Each structure stands twice: as C-alpha cells, then as structure tokens.
C-alpha cells in the first residue's frame, strides 16, 4: 500500500505532456512539501482500531510517512516512563524512512485502570513527563500532537453506560491539563483534534469501543485534520 501511494504521488506531480500523465482533475494530489519524514501514532488498542479502519488509506495521507506504536493498555503512565517495556513494542506499518526515530509523534493520552490523574495539575505533570520522555527517546523530534480517545457526541455520554471505569466524555480537568502542556511547549506540543463520534450509534453499547462503521468514520475525520500538517 505504501508503494502504491508513492506511485500515486509521482503521477500527481508529473508534467502532463502528450497524455503521459493524468490531468490534475484525475490525479490524487497531496502536500508538495511534507513537513515530516515519519509521523508516529503512539497509543493503545482503541487508537489502533480507527487507525486500522482506513486512516493510512484516507485521501491525501502520505502512508509511507505514517506508522503506529500501540499496545493494549498503552496508558500515559507507560509512555511517560523511559524504562517501560512498552517502548520495545514493534511499530506497525513502518515509515519508509526514519522509522526508528520519528520526527513527529501523535500521542493518545489516557489513563483508566488505575487512573493516574484526576486534577488538572496531575494531568499536566504526567503528560509533561511524557513529552520529555519522547524528546529523550527521539533526538530529531520536531512536534508532538496530544489527542484523547474518541468522545461521545458533544463530549457527552450515551443512553447506554460505557464500560466500567471507562468514559467517552472527557473531564474538563483532563482537557485543561493537556492544553496547559501545549502552552508549556509552544510551537512543539499541540492539543488536538478533539474527535467526537457523530452519534451514539457509532459506539458498541455505550463505548468506548466503536463499531466497524464508527471507526471508519473517525479515521476519515482524523485524517482530514492531519493531512494538513503531515
């Protein structure tokens, strides 16, 4: 798939001479100057589910510049710990270049069981530690994007309750903590996107896991955001 994407980009950028290349209306276009060599999504199973539902195949996504490092229960406490065995977990769909040291990381922040944080200050401290750990792990890192798991519509709950000790409505203290970390590292750490399911039907029961269709929809939404900054 990554090889096919590279071919598509070459076709989109070539000169339309004597019909040798498709017209711009026929060819898939993409950013002329990608900002990053390797974008790594660092997360847990929930994130892998939408990633595998078509994120790399979304229009405009340069799939040879994206990869995933995700593990079950990949909570922020693991990614903030430089000695965690989670760092040894292999990447999925490696970037064509720079896979061992990505220059951009998209980090899903989560902590459920046991929960590391409840106050803004606790979230801020935990996530700031993760940022510094990522900087130490990847010497060429240029940008970190903080995300949460997929939210309920309007960042609310659904008629059916979510799984025990889990949630789809992000607490205000959580969002404020992530925003505070971005403010601490201006131009390096960014908070977003805050992705919401279009309806409660997108979830399995009350969430947080999504249906197959829900994951596909979310993958497109997230791709639409990152295609502008990859």
N, C-alpha and C positions, 0 to 999 in steps of 0.2 A: 504493500500500500504506500510506503514512504517513497519507493522508487517511482511509482505511478504519479504521485503528487509532484515530484521533481520534474518529471516529463511534462506534466500539465503546465507548470510554471514556465518552463522553457518555451513551450508553444505560445503561451500568453505573451511572452516578451519579445518574440522574434519579429522580423520585418515581414510585412505582408507583400511579398514580391512574387508575381506570376502565380499567385494561388498557392505558394509554398506553405503558407501558414494560414490558419483560420482568421477571420476578421475579429476585431475586438469584441463584437457583439456575440461571437460564437465561442471565444476562448474564456476560460476562467482566469480572472485577474486576481492579483494578490499584492500586498505591500511591496514596493520596489526595493526598499532598503530595510530588511528586517532588523529590529533593534537588538535581538539576542540570538546567540548561537544555539543555546539549549535552554528551553523552558521546562522546569521540573515541577510537576504537581506532587506535593508531599502531603500524605493524608492517611485515611483509613478506608475500611470497606465501603462505607456509604458514598465516599467520593469516587471510588473505583467503579461503582455501579453506574453512575452517569457518564464517567469517562469512557467506559466500555460500550456505552449505548450510542456512540457515534460522535463523540467530541472531536477526535482527530480527523474524522471524515467530513466535518462541517465545512461549508463553503468558506474559502479564504484562510482556513487554518493550515499552517505550514507543518504538516505532520512529521516531517523529518527533523523539526526543531522542537518537538514536544516529547516528553517521557513522563512516566509516573513511578513514584516510590511510595507504595501504600501497603499497609499491613493491618490486619484485624486489630482493633483497639489501639490504633495509632494516635493516641491522645497527645495533647500538647506537653504533658509531662515526659513523654518519651522523646519528643523532638527537641525539648529543651535540655535534655541530659546527654552530654557528649559521649558518655560511656554506655549508652543504651545499645543493646544488641539490634535494635530496630535499624540502626544506620547500616548494618551489614546486609539488610534485606535487598535483594537484587531489584534493579529497575525494570519496569515493563515498557516495551516498545521504545528502546533506547534512541536518543537523538543520533543523527548521523555523525555529528561532531560534538565534542565537549561533554559527552555523557557522564564522565567521571567527575566533572566539576562544572555543573550548570551555572550559567551567569544570571539566571533568573529563577526564583522559586515562588510557586503559588502554594501557600501553606493553609490547609484547613485547620482551624483551631477548634478543639473540642475536648471536653473532659467530663465524663459522666460517672463512671463507677470505678474507683471512688472519685468524687468530684474534687478537683484541686482548688477550686475558687468559687466564691460567691459574691465578693465585693469588687468594685472597680479596681481598687488598689491591688488586690490579689491577682486579678486577670492581667493587669498591666505589668506586674512584676514577673509573672510566669511567662508571658508572651515576649517581653523584652529579653528575658534569658534565652528563649528560643531563637530570637533574632541574632543575638551574639553567638550562639552555638552554630547557627547556619553560616555566619560570617567566618568563623574559625574553620568550619568544615570545607567551605568552598571559597578559595582565595580570590577567585575572579568574580565573585557575586556582585551584581550591579543593582538588583532590585528584588524586593520581596513584596508579594501581594498577600494580604491576610483575608481569608474567607471563613464563613461559618458553613455548617451543613444547611441544606435546603430548608427554608422556612415555610410555615403554613401561610395561606392567603392572608395578606395584611399583617404578616408576622403574628398570626393568631393561631389558636388551636382549632381542631375539627370536632364534630359531634362525637366521634369515637375517640377515646383517650389514646395517647401514644403508648408505646411500650413502657413498662415500669422503669422509673428512674431516668427516662429519656424525654426529650421535648422537641417541638418544632417551632415554638415561639421563643426567640432569643431574648433573654433578660436585658433590660436597659443597662445594667451594670456591666454586662458582657460586652455589648456594643461600645459603651463608653471606654472600657479598658482597651479595646482594640484601636479605637480612634486615638486614644492617648499615646499608644505606642507609635502609631504612624506620625504623630506630631513630634515625638522624640527623635525620629529619624527622617527629617524632611528630605524629600527627593530620593529616598532609598526604600522606605516602607510605605505601602499604600493599603488602605482598607476598602475592599470591595471586589466584586459586586455582592450585594445582599440579595440573593436569588430567592424568590418565593414561588411556590407551586401555584399554578393558575386556579386550581380548585382542590378541594379535599379528595376528589376522585383520583387525583394523581398519586395519592398515598395508598399503601397497603394498610388497611384498617385506619388507625389514627396516626400512622407514621412511626418512626421517621423514614423507614424504607419506602421507596417509591415503586410504583408499578413499572412494567416494561415501557409503557407509553409515557408515563411520568418522567422516567429517566431520560428518554429520548428528547422530550420537550425541554427539559432542564439543560441537557447537553447543548442544544441549539442556543438557548439563552446565554449560557456561559461562553460559548464560542463567539457569539456576537459581541460580547464585551472584550474578550482577549484578542480578537483578530486585529483590533486597533493598536495593540501595544505589544505584539509579539516580535 
